[in-house]
Amino acid sequence: MCGICGFAGFRDDDRLTRMVRSLVHRGPDDEGRYVEDAVSLAMRRLSVIDVAGGRQPIWNERRTIGVVMNGEIYNFQELRHALITKGHRFETKCDTEVLVHLYEDYGEACVEHLRGMFAFALWDRDRQILLLARDRLGIKPLFYAHVGSRFWFASEIKALLAGGLERTVDAQALRQYLTFLYVPSPRTIFEGIRQLPPGHILTLTRGEVRVRRYWSLRPDPEAVSLGAEEAEERLLAHLKEAIRLHLISDVPLGVFLSGGMDSTTLVALMRTVSDSRIRTFTIGYGGADETYNELTFARLVAERFGTDHHEEILEPHAVDLLPRIIRAFDEPFADSSAIPNYLISQVARRTVTVALAGHGGDELFGGYPRYLGQRAGMLYDRLPSGLRRGLASASRWIPESVHSHNWPGRVRRFL
């Protein structure tokens, strides 16, 4: 995890310093910046690939195109080979450097060649164009603001606020938060501050901002005709390839292991594509929170695949953690999973720099109980409206449970 920030349309070195200092937690290893009258770029780096040589901003051969990036380009090795074949010269072994050379060949369409999770800002000095880009699924964050002739960008909202932007709540964003329990892009909770949506690029050319989608998820017509066996084989091949690419790292790497389907699949596939040491991390809870424990299942998986397993029993006080978590998010976020994710990240950071996690598996493969609720809801809607109103009224007497599954609470919300 790194942090990038900067602005265009004016020069203010002190303001840039305040912005980049607010991102030190994202990149404890190094700092880089580039400043001219038209644009200022800065970043804090967490070194993962080419630890010694990957300082940013990174430039092309003529130093006319510079870039700062947060994230990782998983197919950078094949891109690098292709670019060298075409005559480009590389000064580092860092994945970030492929961006400037791809841009030389393809312009803003360079993003269409990338596989990875990324948010970057690229400055074209000759054409006076600032290009911002965010990965297809929006794994890496990127925020911006455009006020008059001035433009700001950053990995986190706090850096924009440190840059002098006003803290005014966006009333429409607040309504969206109360509806969805988060603020959907492109809005943020702050008026005038936007997030670049996933799969989009932004260009700033002489004060004019243009936002364009470069990718959207489309169904594969060929996949519809696949039989179950062939579909399973292709899915497994894609998962193995994804894991293999994610394991490219010059620093210690681990995986969060809960013992559930998603993290167990990660560990199993890591073992099939690599003979390297696998470090797994699990947290458990003491006292009244023991029902949330998954230690037994995690231990079984660790033993089965011979991992270097680390576990820790915690008795966290969530109220004490909230100020730190809120500061990390910068805006309202109502998913309580932020708390265990914060805790296990703290534990893993003592040993590794990078960790894989099974996030997204439930969305891709229908693992959430809410999907069962949606199916049951279609049948429930067939009941007489009077009966449904009566059940809804009676549901207020169903108590919430403090246990991890909280089935009474789910029934109450369903009714």
N, C-alpha and C positions, 0 to 999 in steps of 0.2 A: 504494500500500500504506500503510495506516494501522495503528494499534494501539489497541485499546480495553481497558479494565480497570475493575475496581471491586468493590464488595462491599455486602452488606446485612446488617442485624441488629446492627450496631455502628458506632461511629465511631472512626476512628484516622487522622488526617491524615498523620502521619509514615509509616505503613504504605502509604497511598495514594501518597505521594511516591516511595517505594522501588519500588512496582509500576510507576508510569508512567515512571520513569527507566529501567527495564529494557527499555522499548519504544522508546527514542529512535531506534534504527536503523530502525524501521518508519515513523517519521514525523518527519523532520528539520525540517519547516517551521513547526510550530506546536504548542502544547499547550493543552488546555482541561480544566476539571474543574468538577464540581458536588458540593457536600457538604452533607448534612443528617444528622440523627441516625439516620434510618432507612436511608439509602442514600448511597453515594458513587460517582460516575461520573467517569472520566477518559479522555483519549485523546491520542495523538500523531498529527499529521496530515501526510500527504504531499499537498500541494495539487495537484489535477488539474482540478476544475471549480469555477468561481467562486473563484478563488485568493484574492481580497481579502475576499470576504464570507462564505465558508462556514465560519466558526469554529464549533466544537462545544464543548459540547452545543448542539443547536438545539431551540428550544421552539415550542409552538403560541402562538396569540394571547394566551391567558390565562395562559401560563407554568405550566400544570398538567401538561403532557406534554413530557418532554425525552428526547433520544436522542443516543447516540454510535454511529457506524457506521464499519466498515472495509469498503471495497469501492466498488461503483458500481452505480447503478440505471439500466439502459439505456433503459427506457421512461419516464424521469422527466418528459420534456417533455410527452408526451401526458397523463400522470397529473396534472401540474401544471395543464395547461389545463382538464381536467375538474373539478379541485378548485376552481379559481378561478371557474368557471362556477357551481359550487354555493355560492359565497359565501366561501370560505376566502381569507385574506389571507397573502401570502408576503412575507417580509422579505429573502430572499436569492434568488440564482439557482442555489443548490446542489441537487444531487439528493437529498441527505440530508433536506431539509426536507419532501419529500413524505411521509415516514414518519409524522411527527406528525399530519399532517392526514388521511392515510389511516386511522390508528388512531382518530382522532376519529369517523370515519364507520363503520368496519368492525370495530373492536376487533382482537383477535388474528388475525382473518381477513384483515387488511391484507396479510399476506405472500402471499396467493393472487393478488394483483394485480401483484406485482413480477416484473420480468424483470431479471436481473443476477447479479452475484456479490457476496455481502454476508454480513456477520455484524454484528448490531447488538444493543444493549441499550437498551431503552426503559423509562422510569420514569413511571408514572401516579400522580401525587401524590394525586389525589382518592380513588382506589380502593386506593392502597397496593399496586400490582402492579408487579413487575419482569418485563419480557418480554424473553427472549433469542430470537433467530432466526438460522438459518443457511440459506444458499442451497440450491437443490435438489440440486446435485451436490457440495456441500461444498468449493467452490473456496477459500473463505475459512475459516480455522480459528476455532474458538471452544471454549475449555475452561472447566470449572467444577468447584467442589467444594462440598459441603454437609456441614458438621460441626456437629451440634447445632442451635443457633439461628442459626449464622453461615453465610453464603453468599459465595463468591468467584467471579469470572469474569474471563477475559482472553483476548487473541488468542494468547498464547504461554504455555507452561507455566512458563517462567522468571519471568514476572510473578507467577504464583501462588506460586511458591517464594519470590520476594522479599517476598510478602505474609505469609510466615510458615508456610506449609504444610510438613508433614514430607516428607522425601525417603525414602520407603520403597518398595522395588521390589515390584510386584505380580507374584507368582509365576505366576499364570495368564496375565498379559500377556506375561511372558517366554517361556512355552511357546508362545504364539501367535506371537511374533516369530521364534522359532527354526523354526517351521513355515512361516510365510508371508513371512518376511523384512521384515515391518513389523508394527505393532500395530493390528489392526482396531478401528474405533470400536464401541462407545462407550468401551472401555478405553483407558488410556494405560499407559506403563511404570511409572507411579507409583500406588501404592495410594491410593484415595480421590479421585484426580483423573480426571475423565471428559471426553471431548469430546462436544459436542452433535452427534449424527449429522446427515448431510446431509438436507435436506428436513424438518427438525424444528424445533419451537419449544419453549421452556421457560418456564413461568410460576412465579414465586415469589410466593405470596400469604400474608402473615402467617406466614412460616416454612415453609409447605408447598410442596414442589416437585412440579410436574407436567410431564412431557415428552410431547409429542404429535407424531405424524407429520402433516404437512400436504400432502405430495406424494409420490407414487410413480410410477414409470414404467409406463405401461400401453400395450399395443399399440393402434394405431389400426385399427379394423375396416375403415374406408374405404380405408386405404393398401394393404391386402392385395389388393384388387381392381384396383389401378392397373396399367396396362401399363408396360413398361420406359421408353418415351419420356416419358410423363407423369410417371413417378417421377423421371426425370432432371431434368425441368424444375422440378419442385417442390423437389427437393434443391438445385438451383442457386439458386433464388429464396430459399430459407431461408438458404443460406450467404451470399449477397450481403447479405441483411438483417442477419444477425449481424455481418458485417464493418462495415457502415455504422454500426451502433449502437456498435460497439467503437471507432470512430474519433472519437467525441465527446470532445473534450479541449481544455482551455485551456492546455495545456503541450506541449512537443515530444514526438512519438510516433514509435516505430520498430517494426521487426519483426526477429526472429531468423531468419536465412536460412541453411539448410544446403544447399539445392539439392535436397533430397528432395521427395517428393510433397506433404507437409503444408505446409511453409513456402512452397513454390513456389505452391501453391494460394492461400495467404493473400495473397502479393504480387500475383498475377494478379487476384484479386478486389478488392484494394485499388485497383488501377489502374482497374478497371471502374466502381467506385462513387465515386471521388474523383479530382479533378485536382490535388490537393495534392501537395507534395513527399513522397516516400517514402524514409525512411532505413532501410537494411538493414545488418545486422551479422552478421559471420561470423568465427569463429576457426579457426585451423589450428594444427598441432603440428609441431615440429621434432624432429630426432633419431629415436629408435626409435619414436616415436608417429606417424610420417608416414602409416601405413596408415589412421589415423582421419580424415585430411584429406578435406574435401568442398569445398575452395576452388574447384576448377575448375567444378563444377556450380553453385555459388553465383554465381560470376562470370557464367556464361552467363545465369542467371536475371536478375541485376541489369542486364546489358546489354540483355536482351530487353525489360524493362519500364522501363528508364531510371531506375533508382533512384540515390539518393545513397548509394553503397556504401562501407562501412567494413569492413576486415578486418585481423586482427592475428595474427601468428604467435607462438605461445607455446611455451615449454618449461617447463611447470609441474612442480613437485615435489609430487605428491599428498600425500605424508606431511606436508609443511609446511602444506598447506591443510586437512587433516582437522580440527584443533582448531577452526578457525573454522566449518567446515561442521557439525560436531557441535553446536557451540554454537547454530547457527541452527536445527537441527532439534529440540533439546531431548530427544530420545529416539532409540533405535536405528532405523536406516533403512539397508537393505542394497542400495539401488539406486545403482550407481556413476554413473548419469547426473547425480547431484547435482553432481559435480565439473565437467563441462563447462557445466552450467547456471549454476553459480556464476561460472565464468570469463567466460562471454559476458555475463552480467549486469554484471559489473565493467566490461567494455569499453563496453557500451552506455550505462551510467550517466553516462559522461563527456559524452555528447551529448544524451541524451533522458531524460525522466522516466518515461515509460510505454513498454512494448514488448509487442507481440503475439507469440505463439509457437504452433506447431502441435501443442501437447500435446493428446492425446486422439484424434487422428486414427486412430492405429493401433488403438485400442480400438473406435472406432465402425465402422471399415471393414475390420477383420480384417487389419491390416498386419504383425502380428508373426509371425516364423517359428514361434513356439510353436503357432499355429493350424494350420499345416501339420503340425506334430508330432502334434497331437491327432487329425487325420484319419488320418495314417499309423499312429497307435497303435491305432486300431480294427482295421486290417488286421494289425498286428503281434501283437495279442492272439490271433489265430487260429492262430498257430504253436504247435507242441507245447511244453508247459511246460518240458520238459527242454532243448529247443533255446534257449528264451528265457533259462533260467538259465545256460546255457553262454555265450551272447553277453554276458549281463550280467557274468559273471565275467571274460571276456576284455576287456571294455571298460575295465578299470582300467589296461590297458597303452596306451590311447589318450592321447597327451599333450595338454595344454591348449595353445592357441595364444595368442600375445600380439597377434595381428592383430585388427582390429576385428570381423570376422565370426565368427571362432573356430568354424568348422564342426566341427573335431574335438571340441571341448568340447561342442557341442550334440549330436553323435552319441553321445558318452559318456553324457550325462545322459538321452538318450532310451532308451538300452539299459538 
